[in-house]
Amino acid sequence: MTAHNEAKKEDIAKIVLMAGDPLRAKKFAKKYLQKVKLVNSIRGMLAFTGYINEKRVTVMGHGMGMESIGIYAYELYKFYDVDIIIRFGSCGSYLKDLNLFDLVIAEEAYTESNYGLGFKNYNEDTIKASSELVEKFTKAAKDLNLNDKVKIGKIHSSMWFYTEGYSKSIKDYSDQKIIAVEMESYALYLIAKILNKKALTILTVSDNLVTKKETTAMERQEGFIDMFNLLKKFIINLS
């Protein structure tokens, strides 16, 4: 157990699926896991362990921002011996033709943050996901005939949700071949790299920052079924 996780080591599976919103994690666990058990509720960061096709999986919240996911991911990898963490969440699109509810497989994550300085003074602004996991999720999307809805590329892990007078524009990011923005994946990928583990983020487009189209808060909590099915198919393919 840690200060942030009351689960015993044996309560956590080797594969962990993580959502920023603990209620999204709960929804996935209740819908897709068999023999499901609540293993953590400290700070409201719900974690459930169960089975998908006899494959043991933990589903857990991680909160908002790199600092929050960094705590939980580090502890899961370091103290619970987790091998793989898949973050599933929402993102804003930097591309006009990336539609609401389309899926993003985050092959790379970019940030302006100095978060990496706390991990062996890592100072690169871009870090890759596990290529093996990118390949496996690409196959799972093909199996589900979701190819037309899936975009693979680089995302922006922003330090901020709100800004005032910030100089960079959406076009500045899209010119760097960055397709979408969220707030966590850079930290997850960095910690996985430092600890020799595997990580990947898959995202559902919740709003388009070019067209200004957006989903509601309830749609973000209750929707995203294609992403859920993609996660399930990935786990089944591992079995």
N, C-alpha and C positions, 0 to 999 in steps of 0.2 A: 504494500500500500504506500501511497505518497500523500502529500498534503492536499492534493487536488483529486485524488482517485482512491476510493475506498475498496475497489475490487482487489481480490487476492490475485496473485500472479496466474494461478490456474484458471481464473475466471475469464481471462482475456485470450481470444484466439490469435493465431499467427497472422491472420488477415483482418485488418480493421478498415471499415468504411466510415468516413467522417463527414459530417455536415455541420455547417456553421450554426444552424438553428437546431437545438436539441429536439424540438418538436418534429422537425423533418426526419431526424434520425429515428425517433419513436414511430413515426408513421411508416417508414420503410421496414423497421423491425417487426411491427405488428402485422404488416401486410405480407411479408415475404419469408420471415424466419419461422422455423418449426422449433418446438421445445425451447421457446424463448425465455430468457431469464434477465431481469434487471440486475445489473452488477455494479452500477455506480449512479448516485444521485447527488453527490457533493456539489455545491454551488449551482445546482440545477442542471449540471452538464450530464444529461442522461446517457447511460451506456447499456446496451443489451447484447447478450450473447445467445446464439442459437445456430440453427443449421439450415443450409440451402442445399438440397440434394446430397445430404450426408457430409457436406463440407462445412466445417465449423467457422463461424464468422462473428465478429463483434461489430456492432454499429454504435457510433458515439458522436455526440456533439463536440465542437471545438471552439465555439464563440467567434467573435469578429476580430480580424486583424492578425498580423504576423506574430505579435507578441503573445496572443492567446493561443493560436494553433501551435506556436513554438513550444509552449509549456507542455501541452498534451502530447504532441508528436514526440518530443524528446523523451518524455517519461515512458511512453508506449514502446518506443524502440529500445531505450536504454535499460529500463527496469522491468518491463514485461516481456522482453524478447520478441516483440512483434517483428515480422519480416516485411510485410507490405502494408502501406496505408494508401487508400484511395480516397481523396477528397471529392465529394460531390456537392455542387453548389450552384449559385446563380452568378451571372456576369452581365455587364453592359457591353454592347457591341460598338466597336469603332468603325465597322463597315456598314454601309447603307444596305447591302444585300444579305446581311446576316439577320434573319428574321426572328421574331419572338418565338420561343420554344425550340429553336434550332439548338443543336448540341455542339459543344467545343471540346475537343481533346487537346489538353494543354501540353504540347510537346516541349515547350520552353517557357520559363517565367522570367520577366524583367522587372527590376525595381529601381527607384531612385534612393531607396533607403540604405542606411549603413548597417542594417541588421547583421550582415555577415561578419562584422568586426568582432562580434562575440564568439565566433566559431573559427578559431585559428586565423583570425584577421583576414578572413575571406573577403576580397574586395572586387570581385567580378560582378557586373550588374545583371548578368543573365546566367541562368543555370538550367540544365536539361532535366527532364523527367527520365524515368527508366524507359529505355528504348524497347525493352521486352514487353513492358506493360502497354506502351503505345501500340505495339503490334497486336497484342492480344485484344485490346479494346477495338481496334480497327476491324479485326476479324469478327468480334461479337456484333458490331454494328452491321457488318455485311450479312451475317446470319439472320439478323432481324429486319433486313431490307431497309435500314436507316441511312444508307450511304448518302442519299440526297439531303439529309438533314444534318450531317456531321461535317464539321470543319476542323482540320488539324492545323495547329499553328502556335505562334508565340502569344502569350498573354502578358498583361501588365498587372503586377501585384502592387497596388497603390498604397502609399502610407496614409492616405486621407480618403474619407467619404465626402466631406465638405471642404471646399477651399474658397478663399477670397483673393482675387487678384493674381492667381497663379498664371505664370507666363506661357506654359505649354498648352497647345490646343489638341483637339482630337486628331486633326490632320498631322500634327507632329508625330503622334504615335503611329497612325496608320502608315505614314511614310517610312517608319522603321519596321514595317511588316508586322506590327502588333495588331491583333484582330479584336481583342476584347480586354476588359478590365475587371479585376476583383481585388481582394486584399490579403490573401493568405499563401498562395502556392509557392512563392519564392522561398519563404521560411521552411515550408515542408520539404521542398526539394533539396535545400541546403542541408538541413539536418539529416535527411536520408543519405546524402552524399558523404557527409562527415562520418556518419556511423556505419557506412557500407550497407545500407538498406535500400529498399525499393519504394518509390512513390510515384503517384500520378494524380492529376486532377481532371475530372470531367465536369462540364458546366452546362447549364441550360441558360439560354439568353432570356433574361427577364426584362431588359429594356434596351432600346436601340438609341444610342446617344447622338446619332445623325438624324434619324427620322423623328425622334422624340416619342416613339411608341413605347408603352410600358405595360407590364402586368400589374395586377393588384397585389397587395400584401397577402391576401388569402390565396390567390393563385400561386404565389411563390411557396406557400406552406402546404397547399393541398394538391397542387398540380405536379408537373414535371414527371409524368408517367413514363415517357420515352426514356428518360435518364434512369429511372428506377428499373425499368425492364432491361436496359443495357447493363446495369450493374449485376442484375440477376443472371443474365446470360454469360457475363464474364466469369462469375463464380461457377456456374454450371460447366463451362468449358474447362475450368481447372480441375473438375472432379475426375 
